[in-house]
Amino acid sequence: MESERSKRMGNACIPLKRIAYFLCLLSALLLTEGKKPAKPKCPAVCTCTKDNALCENARSIPRTVPPDVTSLLFTSNSFDVISDDAFIGLPHLEYLFIENNNIKSISRHTFRGLKSLIHLSLANNNLQTLPKDIFKGLDSLTNVDLRGNSFNCDCKLKWLVEWLGHTNATVEDIYCEGPPEYKKRKINSLSSKDFDCIITEFAKSQDLPYQSLSIDTFSYLNDEYVVIAQPFTGKCIFLEWDHVEKTFRNYDNITGTSTVVCKPIVIETQLYVIVAQLFGGSHIYKRDSFANKFIKIQDIEILKIRKPNDIETFKIENNWYFVVADSSKAGFTTIYKWNGNGFYSHQSLHAWYRDTDVEYLEIVRTPQTLRTPHLILSSSSQRPVIYQWNKATQLFTNQTDIPNMEDVYAVKHFSVKGDVYICLTRFIGDSKVMKWGGSSFQDIQRIPSRGSMVFQPLQINNYQYAILGSDYSFTQVFNWDSEKATFVKFQELNVQAPRSFTHVSINKRNFLFASSFKGNTQIYKHVIVDLSA
C-alpha cells in the first residue's frame, strides 16, 4: 500500500515540474524582451520625422540616426572629415544630402552598406579629390551632385573621369580648379588619356659590402650574370640571381691585382673575360665548363697596355673586337681582334694621349649611307676624338674631334627614335648632352657636374635615363622628356664616389647597379608606380 501511494505521488509531481519549467522559461523570455535595445532617438543636432532627418551645426556624423529614415540632410555643419562606415545601420536610406558644409576629406568606405541609396549630393563643400571606388557597392545610385567643390584634376582623380564615362547615374557638370592647364575645364570632358600617371623610381634593393669600379652584365648558357671589378681586393666577382631568395649571390671569381675592368665577351657559346689591371699586366680568361672555373689563356702585351682605364667590346662584319683605353703617358690605346684561338693586336689608335674612356657607336654621316662604326676616345690631354671605320682597310681612321669640350673624362651614347645622342662627363664645369647632326655633334643640354666621373645614359623598357654621379654630392637621375627633347631631373641617389651605373634585367625585373670607389656597391630596383591607383 505504501509503495503504491509513493508511486502515485511521484506521478503527480511530473506535471508540477513541467509547469515550473515553463514558468522559468517564460520569465527568461520576459527578461530578455525587457533587455532589447530601444530604437535610437533622434540626435540632438538633428530634426527627425518618421522618414527624414535634418542635421545642422554638428561636429561629427551622429551614430544614432533612426534606422528607418529614407532621407538624410547635413548642412552648415562644422566637421570637415567623414570617416569609413559613417552611415552604417541605415539600410533604407535613399536620399543623402551633404551640402553647404566645409568637407575636405571623405574616406573610401564612407558610404559602405548604403545599397538602397538613389540620390547622393556632396555639393558646395571644399573637396579637392575623392578616393578611388568611393561609389563602389552603391548599386541603386541614379543621381550624383558634386558641384561647388574645388577639384584638382590630377592622377588621384583619374578614376573619377573613367567612372563618369561608364556610369549609368546622372551626374551634374563639374569643373577643375587645378592644375593650371585644366582650370575651369569640365571634368566630364576629360579622358583617361589626359592623365600621365605612370612614374618610375629606383628603390634600394641590396647592398654589396665592397667597393667597385666597373660593372658589366652578360648572358651565358641561358642565364644572366653580373661581373664586378674590385680594385682593392683585385678580384672579378661574378654574381648570379637566386630565384628562391630573389637576391644576387656569388657565383665565382677571378683573383688578380688592382683590377679596374672585368669585361665579359661571349663568342658563339664560349665565355671569355678580359681582366684589366694596373699592376701585374692584363689577361684574358676562358670559362672551362668541364672544370667549372676560369682559366687564364692569354696575356695582353704590357708594352702597349700600361695603365688600362676602360674596355669596350664590339662586333663588325661578324668579327669580334675589343679596345683598351690606356691612360698612361707611354701607353697605346689598342684594338684587339679575335682570330679563332685568341685575341691579337689589330690597331693602335694613338700613343701618349692618356685616354680615359672609349665608346663604340654607329652613326650615319649622310642620308644615303648606312650606319657606320665609330669610336670616340676621351683624353685628359685633348678634346674627344672621333674615329670612323674604313671598310676597305678594316681600320679606324681619325676624322674629327668634338670642339669646345676640353677635360672630358668619358663619353657614352644613347638613341631616341633613331637619333644618336652622347653624354659627355666633366669633372669640373658642365657635363653635356649632344646630338648627332649628320656631320658633327651639336649641343642640346648643359648640366652642372662638379666632381663627376660618370654620366651614364641607360634605357629600361621604354624609359630613357641619364645618371650623373658626383664625388661631392648626391647622384642625380634624369628622365628623358620627349616633348622638350632634354633630360629632366626626378630623383637623387646617395652613392659615395660612383664610377659606373649598369642596367641588369633578370626575369622581367630591372635593376640598377651602382659602383662605388669609397663605399658599398649598391643595387636598386626599377619600380613603376601608378599614381592613379
C-alpha positions in Angstrom: 0.0 0.0 0.0 2.8 2.4 1.0 4.6 1.6 -2.3 1.5 2.2 -4.4 1.0 5.6 -2.6 4.5 6.7 -3.3 4.2 5.8 -6.9 1.0 7.9 -7.3 2.7 10.8 -5.6 5.7 10.6 -7.9 3.4 10.6 -11.0 1.6 13.7 -9.6 4.9 15.6 -9.3 5.6 15.3 -13.1 3.0 18.0 -14.1 4.2 20.3 -11.4 7.8 20.1 -12.6 6.7 20.8 -16.2 4.7 23.9 -15.0 7.7 25.1 -13.1 10.0 24.7 -16.1 7.7 26.7 -18.4 7.3 29.4 -15.8 11.1 29.7 -15.6 11.3 29.8 -19.4 8.6 32.5 -19.6 10.4 34.5 -17.0 13.7 34.3 -19.0 11.9 35.3 -22.2 10.3 38.3 -20.4 13.7 39.3 -19.1 15.2 39.0 -22.5 12.4 41.0 -24.1 13.0 43.7 -21.5 16.7 43.9 -22.5 16.0 44.6 -26.2 17.7 47.9 -27.1 15.3 50.8 -27.7 15.1 52.3 -31.1 17.7 55.2 -31.5 16.3 58.5 -30.7 16.9 61.5 -33.0 20.3 63.1 -32.3 20.3 66.4 -30.5 21.8 68.1 -33.6 19.1 66.7 -35.9 15.4 67.2 -36.5 13.7 63.9 -37.3 10.3 62.8 -38.7 9.3 59.3 -39.5 11.3 59.1 -42.7 13.5 62.2 -42.7 16.3 63.7 -40.7 17.9 67.2 -40.9 21.2 67.7 -39.1 22.9 71.1 -38.6 25.8 72.5 -36.6 27.1 69.0 -35.9 30.8 68.4 -35.0 30.7 64.9 -36.5 28.4 62.5 -38.2 26.0 61.2 -35.4 25.8 57.5 -34.9 22.3 57.3 -33.6 20.2 58.3 -36.6 16.9 56.3 -36.6 17.5 53.3 -38.9 14.2 53.7 -40.8 15.0 57.1 -42.3 14.9 57.3 -46.1 16.2 60.8 -46.5 19.0 62.5 -44.6 20.4 66.1 -45.0 23.5 67.5 -43.5 24.0 71.3 -43.9 26.0 74.1 -42.2 28.0 71.6 -40.1 31.5 72.2 -38.6 33.1 68.8 -39.3 35.5 68.6 -42.3 36.3 64.9 -42.5 34.0 61.9 -43.0 35.4 58.5 -42.0 34.7 54.9 -43.1 31.2 53.4 -42.4 29.8 56.8 -41.3 26.3 55.8 -42.3 26.3 52.2 -41.2 22.9 50.9 -39.9 20.8 52.9 -42.4 19.8 50.2 -44.8 16.7 52.1 -46.0 18.4 55.4 -46.8 17.6 56.5 -50.4 18.5 60.2 -50.3 21.7 61.6 -48.8 22.5 65.3 -49.0 25.8 66.5 -47.5 25.6 70.1 -48.8 27.0 73.5 -47.9 29.5 72.3 -45.4 33.3 72.5 -45.3 34.1 68.9 -46.1 37.7 68.5 -47.2 38.2 64.7 -47.0 36.0 61.6 -47.4 37.2 58.1 -46.8 37.0 55.4 -49.4 34.3 53.4 -47.5 32.3 56.3 -46.2 29.1 55.1 -47.9 29.6 51.4 -47.4 26.4 49.5 -46.8 24.0 52.1 -48.4 22.7 49.6 -51.0 19.3 51.5 -51.2 20.9 54.9 -51.9 19.4 56.5 -55.0 20.5 60.2 -54.8 23.8 61.4 -53.3 24.8 65.1 -53.1 28.2 66.4 -52.0 27.6 69.8 -53.4 29.2 73.0 -52.2 31.9 71.7 -50.0 35.7 72.0 -50.1 36.6 68.7 -51.7 39.7 68.7 -53.9 39.7 64.9 -54.6 37.7 61.8 -54.0 39.1 58.4 -53.1 39.0 55.7 -55.8 35.9 53.4 -55.8 34.1 55.6 -53.2 30.8 54.8 -55.1 31.5 51.1 -55.3 28.6 49.0 -53.9 26.1 51.8 -54.4 24.2 49.7 -57.0 20.9 51.7 -56.8 22.6 55.1 -57.4 20.9 57.1 -60.1 21.9 60.8 -59.3 25.1 62.3 -58.1 25.7 66.0 -57.4 29.4 67.1 -56.9 29.0 70.7 -57.9 30.6 73.6 -56.0 33.9 71.8 -55.0 37.5 72.7 -55.8 38.6 69.5 -57.6 42.2 69.2 -58.5 42.2 67.2 -61.7 45.4 65.2 -61.2 46.1 61.5 -61.2 44.2 60.9 -58.0 41.0 61.9 -59.8 41.7 59.9 -63.0 39.4 57.2 -61.7 36.5 59.6 -61.5 37.0 60.6 -65.1 36.9 56.9 -66.1 33.8 56.3 -63.8 31.9 59.2 -65.4 32.5 57.6 -68.7 30.7 54.4 -67.9 28.3 55.1 -65.0 24.5 55.0 -65.6 23.9 57.6 -62.9 23.1 61.2 -63.9 26.0 63.4 -62.8 25.7 67.2 -62.9 28.6 69.0 -64.7 31.6 69.6 -62.5 34.8 71.6 -63.2 38.5 71.5 -62.4 40.1 74.1 -60.2 43.6 72.8 -60.9 46.2 72.2 -62.1 46.5 75.4 -64.2 46.3 73.7 -67.6 42.9 72.2 -66.6 41.4 75.1 -64.6 37.7 75.6 -65.4 37.8 72.6 -67.7 34.7 70.4 -67.4 35.7 67.1 -65.8 33.1 65.3 -67.8 35.0 66.3 -71.0 38.3 64.8 -69.9 39.5 61.3 -70.8 42.0 59.0 -69.2 44.5 59.8 -71.9 44.7 63.3 -70.5 46.5 61.9 -67.4 50.1 60.8 -67.3 50.1 58.9 -64.1 52.8 56.3 -64.5 56.1 57.3 -62.9 59.2 55.3 -62.1 61.8 55.3 -59.3 64.9 53.5 -58.2 64.3 51.8 -54.9 67.2 50.4 -52.8 67.2 46.6 -53.1 70.6 45.3 -51.9 74.0 46.4 -50.5 77.2 44.6 -51.5 79.9 45.1 -48.8 82.8 46.1 -51.1 84.0 48.9 -53.3 84.0 48.6 -57.1 84.9 50.4 -60.3 83.3 48.8 -63.3 80.2 46.6 -63.5 79.0 44.6 -66.5 76.2 42.2 -67.3 76.1 39.3 -69.8 74.1 36.3 -70.9 75.7 32.9 -70.8 74.1 29.5 -71.3 70.6 30.9 -70.9 71.4 32.6 -67.6 72.1 36.2 -66.7 75.2 37.2 -64.8 76.9 40.3 -63.4 80.7 40.8 -63.0 82.1 43.5 -60.8 85.7 44.8 -60.7 87.0 45.2 -57.2 90.2 47.4 -57.3 91.3 46.9 -53.7 90.9 43.2 -53.4 91.9 42.7 -57.1 89.0 40.4 -57.9 86.4 40.0 -60.6 83.3 39.0 -58.6 80.7 37.1 -60.6 77.1 37.2 -59.4 74.0 35.1 -60.3 70.3 35.5 -59.5 69.0 33.5 -56.6 65.5 32.5 -57.8 64.4 31.5 -54.3 65.7 34.3 -52.2 65.2 36.9 -55.0 68.6 38.4 -54.5 72.0 38.3 -56.2 74.6 35.8 -54.8 78.2 35.0 -55.5 78.8 32.7 -58.4 82.6 32.7 -59.0 85.6 35.0 -59.0 88.9 35.7 -60.7 91.7 36.8 -58.4 94.2 39.4 -59.6 95.9 42.6 -58.6 94.4 46.1 -58.6 91.7 45.1 -61.1 89.9 48.0 -62.8 87.8 46.3 -65.5 86.4 42.8 -65.9 84.9 42.7 -69.4 82.9 39.7 -70.5 82.6 38.7 -74.1 80.7 35.6 -75.3 81.8 34.3 -78.7 79.4 31.6 -80.0 78.9 29.7 -76.8 82.3 30.3 -75.1 82.7 32.9 -72.4 85.9 35.0 -72.2 86.7 37.7 -69.7 89.3 40.5 -70.3 90.8 41.4 -66.9 92.5 44.9 -67.0 94.9 45.5 -64.1 97.0 48.5 -63.0 99.8 46.2 -61.9 100.9 42.8 -62.9 99.7 43.1 -66.5 96.3 42.4 -68.0 95.0 39.0 -69.0 92.3 37.1 -70.8 90.4 34.2 -69.1 88.3 31.5 -70.5 85.4 29.7 -68.8 86.1 26.0 -68.7 82.7 24.3 -68.4 84.2 20.9 -67.6 86.4 22.1 -64.8 83.7 24.7 -63.8 86.3 27.5 -63.4 88.1 30.3 -65.2 91.4 29.5 -66.8 93.9 32.2 -68.0 94.6 31.7 -71.7 96.4 34.9 -72.8 98.4 37.8 -71.5 97.9 41.3 -73.0 101.1 42.9 -74.2 102.4 45.1 -71.4 104.4 47.4 -73.6 101.2 48.8 -75.1 98.7 48.5 -72.3 100.4 50.0 -69.2 97.6 51.7 -67.4 94.2 50.5 -68.7 91.2 52.6 -67.8 88.3 51.3 -70.0 87.4 48.4 -72.3 84.7 48.2 -74.9 83.8 45.1 -77.0 82.1 45.2 -80.3 81.4 43.2 -83.5 81.9 44.4 -87.1 81.0 42.2 -90.0 81.0 39.0 -87.9 84.4 39.8 -86.4 84.8 40.3 -82.7 87.0 43.1 -81.3 87.8 44.8 -78.0 89.6 48.1 -77.4 91.5 49.1 -74.3 91.8 52.8 -73.5 95.2 53.3 -71.9 95.7 56.3 -69.6 99.5 56.2 -69.1 101.9 58.6 -70.6 103.7 55.9 -72.5 100.8 53.6 -73.4 98.8 53.0 -76.6 95.0 52.7 -76.8 94.8 49.5 -78.8 92.2 47.4 -80.6 92.4 43.6 -80.4 90.7 41.2 -82.8 89.6 37.6 -82.3 91.3 35.1 -84.7 89.5 31.9 -83.6 92.1 31.0 -81.0 92.8 34.2 -79.2 92.9 38.0 -79.5 95.8 39.7 -81.2 96.7 43.3 -81.6 94.9 44.8 -84.6 95.4 48.5 -84.4 96.9 51.1 -82.1 95.0 54.3 -82.3 97.4 56.8 -80.9 100.1 57.0 -78.2 100.8 59.2 -75.2 97.4 60.9 -75.0 96.4 59.4 -71.7 93.0 58.2 -72.8 90.4 57.7 -70.0 87.5 56.3 -71.9 86.5 54.7 -75.2 83.0 54.4 -76.6 81.8 52.3 -79.6 78.7 53.6 -81.5 77.2 53.5 -85.0 76.2 56.7 -86.7 75.0 57.9 -90.2 77.1 60.6 -91.8 74.9 61.2 -94.9 71.3 60.2 -95.6 72.5 57.9 -98.4 74.8 55.9 -96.1 74.1 53.1 -93.6 75.2 53.3 -90.0 79.0 53.2 -89.8 81.0 52.0 -86.8 82.8 54.8 -84.9 84.9 55.1 -81.8 85.1 58.2 -79.5 88.2 58.5 -77.4 88.2 60.7 -74.3 91.5 62.0 -73.0 92.9 64.2 -70.3 95.2 65.9 -72.8 92.9 66.7 -75.7 89.3 67.1 -76.8 87.3 63.9 -77.5 88.4 62.4 -80.8 86.0 60.6 -83.3 87.3 57.7 -85.3 85.4 56.2 -88.3 85.7 52.6 -89.5 87.2 52.2 -93.0 85.7 49.1 -94.6 88.4 48.9 -97.2 91.3 48.9 -94.8 89.4 47.3 -91.9 90.9 50.0 -89.7 89.6 53.1 -87.8 90.7 56.5 -89.1 90.8 59.8 -87.3 88.0 62.0 -88.6 87.5 64.9 -86.2 87.1 66.0 -82.6 84.3 67.5 -80.6 85.1 71.2 -80.3 84.9 73.3 -77.1 84.9 70.2 -74.9 88.2 70.1 -73.1 88.7 67.9 -70.0 86.0 65.4 -70.9 86.5 62.2 -68.8 84.1 59.9 -70.6 81.6 59.8 -73.5 78.6 57.5 -73.5 75.9 57.3 -76.2 72.2 56.5 -76.5 69.5 56.6 -79.1 66.0 58.1 -79.2 63.7 57.5 -82.2 66.7 56.8 -84.4 68.7 59.9 -83.4 72.0 59.4 -81.8 73.0 61.4 -78.6 76.0 61.4 -76.4 76.5 62.3 -72.7 79.9 63.9 -72.0 81.2 63.8 -68.4 83.4 66.5 -67.0 84.9 66.6 -63.5 85.0 70.4 -63.5 82.5 72.5 -65.3 79.3 71.4 -67.1 78.6 68.0 -68.5 76.8 68.0 -71.8 74.2 66.2 -73.8 74.8 66.5 -77.6 73.0 65.2 -80.7 74.5 63.9 -83.9 73.5 66.3 -86.7 74.9 64.4 -89.7 78.4 65.8 -89.7 79.0 66.8 -86.1 77.6 66.7 -82.6 75.5 69.7 -81.5 74.8 71.0 -78.1 71.4 70.0 -76.6 71.8 70.5 -72.8 74.3 71.5 -70.2 74.2 70.1 -66.7 76.3 71.3 -63.8 78.5 68.5 -62.7 81.2 69.3 -60.1 83.2 66.2 -59.2 81.6 63.9 -61.8 83.3 60.9 -63.3 80.3 59.2 -64.8 77.3 60.5 -66.8 75.7 57.2 -67.9 72.6 57.0 -70.2 70.7 53.8 -70.0 67.3 52.5 -71.2 64.9 50.4 -69.2 61.9 49.3 -71.1 60.6 52.4 -72.8 62.2 54.8 -70.3 65.4 56.6 -71.2 67.5 57.8 -68.3 70.8 59.5 -67.7 72.5 59.2 -64.3 75.1 61.8 -63.3 77.4 60.8 -60.4 79.4 63.1 -58.2 82.2 62.7 -55.7 80.9 65.7 -53.7 77.1 65.5 -53.8 74.2 63.2 -54.5 73.9 61.3 -57.7 71.2 62.9 -60.0 68.9 60.7 -62.0 67.3 62.3 -65.1 64.4 61.1 -67.3 64.1 62.0 -70.9 61.3 64.4 -71.8 60.3 63.5 -75.3 58.4 66.8 -75.8 61.3 69.0 -74.7 64.0 66.6 -76.1 66.0 67.1 -72.9 66.6 65.3 -69.6 64.6 66.3 -66.6 65.8 65.6 -63.1 63.4 63.4 -61.0 65.4 61.6 -58.3 68.6 61.6 -56.2 70.6 58.6 -55.0 73.2 58.5 -52.2 76.2 56.8 -53.7 79.7 57.5 -52.5 82.2 58.3 -55.3 80.2 56.5 -58.1 82.2 55.2 -61.1 79.6 53.3 -63.1 75.9 52.6 -63.4 74.7 49.4 -65.1 71.2 48.2 -66.0 70.7 44.5 -65.3 67.5 42.7 -66.4 66.5 39.3 -64.9 63.2 37.5 -65.0 61.3 40.7 -66.1 62.9 42.5 -63.1 65.1 45.5 -63.8 67.9 46.6 -61.5 70.4 49.4 -61.4 73.9 48.5 -60.2 75.9 51.5 -58.8 79.6 51.0 -58.3 81.3 53.0 -55.6 85.0 53.7 -55.2 84.7 54.6 -51.5 81.6 52.8 -50.2 79.4 49.8 -50.7 78.3 48.7 -54.2 74.5 49.3 -54.3 71.7 47.6 -56.2 68.4 49.5 -56.9 65.2 48.0 -58.2 63.4 49.9 -61.0 59.9 50.4 -59.8 56.9 51.5 -61.8 54.3 53.4 -59.8 50.8 54.2 -60.9 49.8 57.5 -59.2 46.1 56.9 -60.1 46.0 53.6 -58.2 
